């Protein structure tokens, strides 16, 4: 008899053990859902690629929130999860008012408790839209405007700000470095869109959590996370991906692999892209067509007429990315992860510079960016504590290396100029969260950042091959930042949440200009900046019912002068040269926004957010006097001297509007519209439109989803910017803008129609096809130096296992 009792007890133990593993599936497709977040007061967990999650740590919890973007949120007790027969089904929806985000406080939080507006680009949306680069990934949100000066680029604009007034993070690590410039930048393409799990865009100030540069917004990329096995069997998962696109003859390949054991997990990712010259559309402004390119032949630069005038030459480039992560969990309370990232592009032409003319001939025989390289070593340690100064702690240590260069040569000149830069960026972030009773949660932390900048210039005779030292773009310099911050979330009632925080930041910059003293008459060899900034924010979230939410947020942000602001030398525009200014101070932004979101009858969702930002002591490029001289010889041209100065005040205001409608039999409709106005103060006290305040833009989508098939027809569009509404600094750029009837520059309005389709043939294979720009429009996004793709046929296949 004892044997029977022993057998029964063993069977019961096996049943209970298996019951601790929950599989979460899509109610309609019956497929497992990856990335579902389960949270309780003390613990959180995420489902693996099969939708599985270990729930034993939640034992005893009365309220476990189960959330995933695109699905209805559930709140269940541990007992009810155990009684779910180990399978839980989530109902798809696009009408959520709350999503799980990390970008606001660096910790998982429900967005309905956050006063800031945050948008998520999910992996599901990325799979359907099939963006070629990380810049394109941001653009598919319909809420970020992306400028491009060349095909190998993409400079986001958010709420009237861009470049070094926006912050990028990768797995919580700051990507902005000390040579992020005020002009358009392409650093975001370092990221691999095929290895990103989730992308969040925080709109407005984020300086309390992230420090300098987080004025217009924060873009947070979360890359693939190694997944542990659930049970005793090794978990092997991954995907292989290949894509072709006709407009630039794209050939892309990607592979990632996850190996998971009980305490160890590994993920590796490899991607390669090859893009030919980009073909623009046939219907649109003639001013955008450059039917020639410059070619070196028999020791001369010659202008070659193209057989296809719509090809934008030179714009071809290639890129390689790899990532490896190793994760270790010795027990339920500690997790450690090491990550290595590497990205490298080929050299590629800066297309807008190749459009410049001088004396009836092309201005340049060559203007290329050299290979852009980025690598990061990242160690992350997480700890859960049952008592003490924190409930959760994360330590992030990172070393990043950036390398970039610029190579230019005037038409039929033999002297080639190369400027090369290297930045070693060290960072340490120590973040904590602590529940102070049932209503208060404290988030606090420390940060240290050090950037070591090295720059050199070189002159080379392309005929003889002789090389000589030339002026460097930047001084050799070190930029550092030390900060402490704290934020508190106070749930006053079930309907009202208040959040506020403070950050104190000290920053230092030491620069050595002696290497350039033989080239330019600088009145100094060294320069130093020491300063500090105090920023804060307070916000309210009011939820009268489960179907609507009202948010308001007030806050300040700052941007410390970096090496690019204080020390660079470059030709900003024809006939002008920017020189160093060691007297810079930080600029400050003051922001307020108000948002309302409402769901009607589980069918319609309306989302409106208005905002207003004032930027004081704005660092802008203005005419300057150096040693009593207002001009100097640069690259053989007598050029107006300019410098970055705290010489302006800027005002930006706007509205972000969204509409989502759930239609019958699998159909849906969504539309997002963005309107912003920016004004900045000029030298004479007059106002000029801000350069980075994009025109009206948006996207509207008609979708259909049924079982294994996803279809979407969307329209993307941009409003016109007249010559009078262009920034003063933009009005003379005939190489990137069209000309109106009076011969003045302007940015025409445009639209594209795009069709996307994705079909899951089985559990293994998924096909994706699309036609972008169906009507073959020739369009150029505002401030861009290269036109968008013409009619573009895309085909990709993905195998998951």
N, C-alpha and C positions, 0 to 999 in steps of 0.2 A: 504493500500500500504506500509506503514511503516513497517508492520509486515513482508512483503515479503523481503524488503531490509535488515531487521534485520536477517531473516533466511539465506539469501544469505551471509551476512557478517559473520555469525556464521560458516557456512559451509566452507567459505574461510579460516577462522581462524583455523578450525580443519585441513584442508588440509595443511596449512602452518606449523602448529605444527607438524603434522606427517612427513612433508617433512624434518624436522630437524633431523630425525632419519634415518641413513643410514645402510643398511644391505649389507655386503660384502661377496660374495660367490665365490666358486671355479667354474670356467667356465665349467669344464668338469664334475664334480660330482654334481654341484648345491647345495653343502652343505656349510653352513656358515663357515667362516674362523676366528678362534680365534687368538688374538694377532697381528692383523694387526695394524701397527703404522701409524698414520696420523700426519704430522708435517707441521707447517707453521713457519714464522719468529718468532712468539710470543707464539705459543700454540702447544700442542701435545695431542693426545688421542689414546687409544688402544681399539680395538674391544673386545667385551665380548665373552663367549663361543658360542653364537649363531651367531657371526659375526656382531653384532649390535654395532653402535657407535653414540654418540650424536655429531652432527656437528655444532650446533648453535654457539659455541664460535669461529668458523672459519669464521663467516659472514664477508664478505668484502675482504677476502684473495684472491689474484690473483694466488698464487702458493701453492698448498697443495700437499705434497709428500705422496703417499700411498705405503707403503713398507711392505713386509712380506717374510721371508725366503722361497725360493722355488717358488716364483711368480715374474712375471715381474712388475717392478716399474712403477707407473703412477704418473704424475704431472698434477693436474687439478685445476681449479679455483673453488671457492665456488659456483658460479653461475652454473657451469657445474655439480657439485655434486647434486645441487638441481634439476637439470633437468634430473637426472638419474633415475627417477621414484622410488627413495628410495632404489634401488638395484644396486650395482656395482659388476661387475664380474672381477676377476683377472685370468690371464692366467698362468698356472703352467709352471715353467722352472727351470732347475738346472744350468743355465749359467749366473747368475747375477755376475756383477763385484762389485756391491755395496749392502751392507746390513746394517741394523740399529744395532748399538752396543753401549754398555755403558762402556765397560771395559777399554777403553783408557783414558778417561777423567772423568769418573763417571757420564757422561751425555749422553743422546741419541744423537748419531751422525751417519752420513752416513760414512760407512767404506771407501768409495772411496775418502774421504777427509782426511783420516788418514794415516800417513806414516808407522805405525806398521802393521805387518801381524796379522790378527785376524781370527780365525775359530769359527764357530757356530755349535753346536749340537742341532738341533731342536727337539721339542716334537714329531713331526711326525716321525723323524728318530729313536728316542728312542722307540716309540711305535712299530715300525717294528723290530728293533734289539733286544728288550726285555732284556736289561742288568740286571744282578742280583744285582749289587751294583753300587754305584757312581763311584768307580774306573773303573769298566767295562764300564760305560757310557763314561768316558773320552777315553777309548781305542777304542770305535767304531768310533771315529773321523778319525782313521787311521793316526793321526799326533802326538799322545802321546803314548809313550811306557810305559807299566805298569809292574812293578816288584811286585812279591808276595813272602813273606816268609812263609805265611800260608793262608788258605782259607779265613779267616777273615781279609783281608788286601788288599793292593794295593797302591804302591808307584809310582806315575808318574815320568817319566823322559822326559824333554823337552830341546832340543838343548844342550845336554851334561850336564845338571844340574838336580838336584833332591832335595828332602827332604826340608831342610830349606833354599835352594836357589831358591825355587819356592814359590809363594804366593797363598793362597786360600782365596776367599771372598764368603760370603753368604749374599745376599741382600745388598751388599756394605759394609759389616762388615768384618774386618780382622779376619781370623780364626787362623793364625799362633800365637802361644804363646811362652813363654820364655823357654819351654822345648822341642820345636821342634828340633829334633836331626839331625846330619849329616848322621847317618845310616838310612836305609829304615824305613819309617813310614807308619801307617795305618789310620791316622786320617780322611782321605777323606771318609771312609765308614760311618762316622757319618751322612752323608747326605742321604736323601731318594730319589732315582732316580724317584720314582713314584709321588713325590710332587714337581718336578722341572719343571718350565715352559720353561727355556732356559738356556743353558750353553755356555759360551764364553771362548775361550782360546786365550790370547794375548801372542804372541811369542816375546821373547827378553825382554829388560829392561822395567820395569814399576815403577821405584822408584820415579819418579817425582809425580805421583798421589798416590802411595801406600806406599812409604817409604822402610824400611828395608826388605830384603829377596826377593824382586821382581827382581831377576837377570836373571834367565832363562825364566821366564814367569809368567803370572797371570791367574789363573783359577777362573772364576766368575760364581757362581751359583745363578740364580734368581728363588726363590720358588714361589708357587702359590700366586697370588694377589687377594684379595677380589674384586669382581666386583659389581658395583652399578647397580640398575635397571634403565632401560631407559623407562620412562613413569611412570604411577602410580601403576602398578602391581608389586608385589614382584617377584624378579627373583630367582628361585630355580634351581640350576644346580649342577652337581657333577658326580662322577663315582665310580663304584665298580669293583674290579679287583682281579682275582685269577690266580695263575700260579703253574705248576708242571714241574720239570726238573728231568730227570732220573739219570744223572751222580752223583748227590749228593742228590737225593731224596728230592729236594727242594719243600717246601710247603709255598707259599706266599699268603697273603691276604692284600688288601688295600681298603680304603674307604675315599673319600673326599666329602665335601658338601659346597656349596656356597649359602649364603642367601644375597640377595641384595635389598636394598630399595633406595630411592632417595638420602639420605644423609648418610646412614649407610650401611655397608657391612661386612659380616663375612665369613671366610673360615676355615674349620677344616679338618685335615688330620690324618689318623691312618694307620700304616703299621706294619706287622709282617712277619718275615722270619724265617724259620727253615731249616737248611742245615745239612744233614748227612755227613759222611766222603766222601771225593771226590775220585771218581774212575778215574784213568788215563788210557790212551790208551794202546792197546796191541801191537802196532807196533812202536818200537823205541829202544833207548839205554837201555841195561839191567841195567846200573849203576843207573838208576832212580827208580828201583824197590826195595822197602824195604818190604819184605814179612812177617814182624813181627811187633809187638808192645809190649811195656812194660805194664805189669799188676801187680797190688799189690794183693798178695794172701797169706794168712796165715802168715802175718807179713813179707813177703819177696817180692822183685821185681823179677818177672819172665818174661822171654822172651817167648811170645806166637806166634806161627806160625799162620798166617791168612789163612782161607779157600779160600779167594780171595786175592792173592798177589798184585793185582793192586789197592786195596783200600789203600789210604794214611791216616793212622791212627797214631795219633789223628789229625783230622782236622775239626770235626763237630762243629757247633756253631749256635746260634740263635740271633735275633736282633729285637728290637721294636723301632719305631719312631712315634712321634706325633707332630703336629704343629697346632696352633690356631692363627688366625690374625683377628683383629678388625680394621676397617677403617671408618673414619668419615670425611665428606667434608661439613663444614658449609656453604660454598659458592664456587664460581668458582675459587677463588684464593687460598684457603687454603685446605690442605688435611693432616690428621693425621692418623697414623697407629701404633698399638701396636701388637707385635708378640711374641709368646712363642714357642720355639723349644725344644724338648727333644729327646735324642737318648741313648739307652743302649744296649750293647751286653751281651751275656753270657760270662763266661770264655771260653777260647779256647786254644788249644795247638799251640805252635810255632813249626811248622813242621820241619823246617830246623835244629833246635837244637836237635830234637829227632832223627835226622840222624847221629849225632856225635857219634863216637866210642872212647873207651879208654880201652886198654889192652884186646881187642877182645870182649868187652861187650859194650852195650849202655852207653854213657857218663852220661845220665840223666835218673832218674826214673820218673821225672816230670819236665816239663818246660812249664808253662802256662802264658798267659796274663789273668789277672783278668778282671772282667767286665769293659768295657770302656764306660764311661758316659759323655755326653755333654748336657748342657742346655744353652739356650740363651734367655734373655729378651731384647727386642729391641723396641725402640720407634723412629719413623721417622716422621718428620714434613716437609711438602713441601709448598712453597709459590711462587706464580706468582705475579710479580709486573710490573706495566705499566711504571714506571720510578723510578729513584733512583740509588743505587749502584749495583743493580742486576736486572735481568729479572726473574731468578729462584733461589730459595734457598732451600737447603735440610739440615736438621739437623738430624744426626743419633746418638742416645745414646744407648749403649749396655752394658750388663753385661753377660759374659759367665763364666760357671763353667766347668772345665775339671777334670775328675778323671780317673786314670789308675793305674795299678799295674802289677808286675811281680812276679811269684811264681816258684821257682826252687828247685830241690833236686837231689843230685847225686844218681846214681844207687846203691840201697841197703843201702843208708845212711838214718838215721832217722831224721837228722836235715834239716828242711825246711826253706828256706829263702824267705821272702816276702818284696818287696820294693813297697811302695805306694806313689803316688804323687797327689796333689790337686793344681789346678791353678785357681784363680779368675782373670778374665781378664776384665778390665773396658776400654771402649773406647768412644770417642766423636769425631765425624767428622762434620765439618761445611763447606759445599760446595756451591759455587756460580757460576752462569754463567751470562754474560752480553754481549749483542750485542753492539759493538761500531761502529755504522754506518752500511753500507751495506756489508762491506768487512772484518771487524774485529769482532772476538768473543773471549772474555776473560773468562777463567775458573780459579778459584782460591779457596783457602780454608785453613782451619786450622785443625790440628789433635792432639789429646792427647790420649795416651795409657798407662795403668798401669797394670802390671801383678804381682800378689802376689802369690809366690810359696811356698808350704809347702811339705815336704818330710819326710818320716820315714821308718826305717828298722826294721824288726822283725825276730827273730829266734824262731822256734817252733819245739819241739820234737814230732814227729807224733805218738810215742808210748805212752809217758806219758802225752802228751798234754801241757806240761809246755812251757811258753813263756818268752823270754828275749829280751831286746832291741838289735838291730843290727845296722850296719852302714846303713845310708840312702844313696840313689843314688844321691841326690842333697842337697845342703845347703838350709836352709830357706832364701828366697831372694825376692827382689823386682826389677823389670825391668820396666823402664818407657821411654817414647819417646814423645817429643813435636816437632811439625813441622808446617811450613807454605809453601805453594806452589802456583805457578801461571803458567798457560799455555795460549798461544795465538794462535788462528787459523786465518791466514791472507789469504784471497782469492784474490791473486794478479790479476789474470785474470780468465776467465771462464775455462781455461785449467790448471792453476797452483795454488796450495795451499801450503802455508808454515805453519808449526806448530813448536813451540818451547816452552820450559818451564824450570823453576828452582825450586828446593826444598831445603830448609835448615832444617836440622834435628838435634836435640840435644837428646842424649840418656844417661841414667844413669842406673847403676847396683850396688846394695848393697847386699852382701851375708854374711851370718853368718855360719861358719863352726864348731862352738864350739861343736855341738852335735856329731860330728864325731871325735873329738880330742882324745877320748879314744880308737878308733879303728885304726887310721892312724896317722903317725908322721908328720902331716902338720906343716910347720914352721909359720903358721898364723891362727888366729881364725876368722878374718874378711877380706873382700876384697871389693874394690870399683873401678868401672870404670866410668869415665866421659869423654865424647867425643862428637864430632859433625861431621856432614857430609853435604857436598854441592854436589848435583847432578843436572844434566841438560840433555836436549835433544833438537835436532833440526832435522826436517825432511821435505822432499819435496814430493809432489804428482803432477805428470804431466799426464794429460789426453788429448792426442792429438785428440781423438775422443771418441764417446760413446762406442766404442768396445774394447778399450784397455787403460791400465793404467800402469804407471811406478812410483815406490815408492823407496825412499831411506831414511834411518833413522840413525842418529848418536846419541849415548847417553851413559850416565854413570849410574851406579847403585851401591848400597852398601848393605852390610849386617853387622849389628851391632852384636858384640858378645852377646850371650844370656846366660842364666843360664846353659843350657846343654853344651855349648862350654866351659865356664869358670869353672864350678863347679862340673861336674858329676864324679862319681866313678863307673866303671863297667868293666866287662871282655869283651874286644873288640874281642878277638879271643883266642883260647887255649894258655895258657902260657903268656898272656899279660893283664895288667890292666891299665886303663886310670885314671889319677888323676887330681885334679884341677890345673888350671894355671891362676892366677889373672893378668897377664901382657898382655892379649890379646887386640888387636885393631881391628877396622873395616876392612873388606876386600872390595875392589873396583873392579867393572867390567867396561870395556870399550867395547862398542859394535857398530858394523856397519852392516847394512844389505841393500840389494838391491833386489827389487822384480819387476817382470814384469808379467802382465796378459793380455791375448788377447782372444777375442771371434771372431771366423771365421764363417761368414754367419749364425749366430744364430744357429749353429749346433755343433761347437767344441770350447771348452774353454781350454786354456793352461795357467798354473800358475807356475812360477818359482821364488824361493826366495833363495838367497845365504846370508850367514852371517859369521861373524868372531867376536869372543869375547876373550878378554884378562882379566884374573882375577889376580889382584895383591894382595899381602899380604894374600893369601888364607889361611884360617884356616884349617889345616890338622892334622891328628894324626901322631905324630912322637915319637921316643924314647926320654926319658926325664930322668933327674936326680932330685931326691927329697931328700933334706938334705944329699947330697953326696952319695945316694944309687940309683943304677940303677935297683933294683929289690926289691920286698917285697912279703910277704905271703898274698895271697888273696884266700879265700874259700879253704884253705888247700893246695894251690899250690904256689910254688915260681914262681912269675910272673914278666916279664919284665915291668918296669915302662914306661908308655907313657902318653902324654898329647896333647891336641889340641893346636897348635901353628901357628903363622903367619909365616909359613916357606916355602911357595911355591908360584910359579907363574904357572897359568894354561892357556892353549890356546885351544879354541874350534872353529872349523869351520865346515860348512856343507852346505847342499842343501836340500830344500824341493821342491818337484815337484808334480804337479797335472794335471790330464787330465780328462775332462768331455766331453762326446759325446752324443748328442741327436740323437737317431736312429729312424727309421720309426715305425709306428703303436704301439707306446707306449713303445718301448724298449729304454734302455739307458745304457751307459757304463761309469764307472769312475774308476780312479786308482790314488793312492797317495803313493809316495815313499819318504823316509826320509834317508838321509845319513849324518853322523856326525863323526868327528874325534876329540878326546880330548887327550891332553898331559899335564902332570903335572910334576913339578920339584921335584926330590928326594933329600935326605940329601946330597948325594955325587955329586950332580950336574947333574946326568943323568936324562933322561926323562922316565916316565912311562905312559902307557895309562891311561886315566882318568876312574875311576870306574863307573861314571854315564853317560858316553858317550855310548849310546846303539849302537848295530850293525845296519846294514842296515835293515829296516823294512818297512812294508807297507800293503796296502789292495787294492784289485781290485774287482769291483762289476759289475755284469750284472743284470740290473733291468728290470722289466716289470710292467707297471701300466695301468690299464684300469678300469674306473668307480669305482667299489667297491673293486677291487682286486689289491693287491701289491705283487709282487714276487721279490726275490733277490737270486742270487747265488754269493757267494763271496769267495775269497781266501785271507787268512791272512798269512803272512810269515815273517821270520827273517833270516838274514844271519849268517854264522858261525863266531865265535870268537876263533881263535887259542890260544894255551897256551901262545905264545909270545905276543899276542895282549891283553891278560888279564892284568888288573891292577896288580901290584906287590902284593897289599893287597888281591887280589882275588885268586891268583894262588895256594894257599895252601888249599883252601876250597873244599876238596874232598866230603864233605857232600852235596854240591849243584850242582857240575859240573860233567859231564861225563869224562871218561878217554880215551885218544887217544891210538894209537897203542904203543906208547912209555911209556904209563902209566902216562902221564901228563894231568892235568885238561884242559878242553876246553868246549865251549858252542856250540853244534852242530846246524846247520841250521835246520829249520823246516817249515812246511806249514800246514794249515788246510783248508778244503773245507766245506762251511756252506750254508745251504739252509734255507731261511726265507719266510714265507707267512703270509699275513694279509688280512682278508676278512670282509667287513662291511655287515653283514646280513641285517641290517636295520638301522634306525636312533638310535636305542637303543643298539644293540649287535654287538660287533666286536670280531672275533676269530683270534687268532694268533698261528701259529704252526711253528716249525722249527726242523731241525736236524743239530747240530753243530758237526764239526770234523767227517765228513762222512766216512773217511777212517780209523778212530780210531787210529790216530797217538799218540804216546807217546812223548810229547814234553815238554820242560821247557823253558819259556822265560828267556833271559839272566839275570843273577844275582839273579834269583828266587830260593827259597828253596823248592818250591812245584811245581809239574807238573800241566799243564792245564788239563781240563776235557777231557776224552775220548769221544767216540761217545755219544752224548747227545740229547735226545729227549725232546722237550719243547712244552708245550701246555698251552695256557692262554686264558681267556675270560674276556672281559671288557664290562660293561654296563654303558652307559652314559645317562644322563637325564638333 
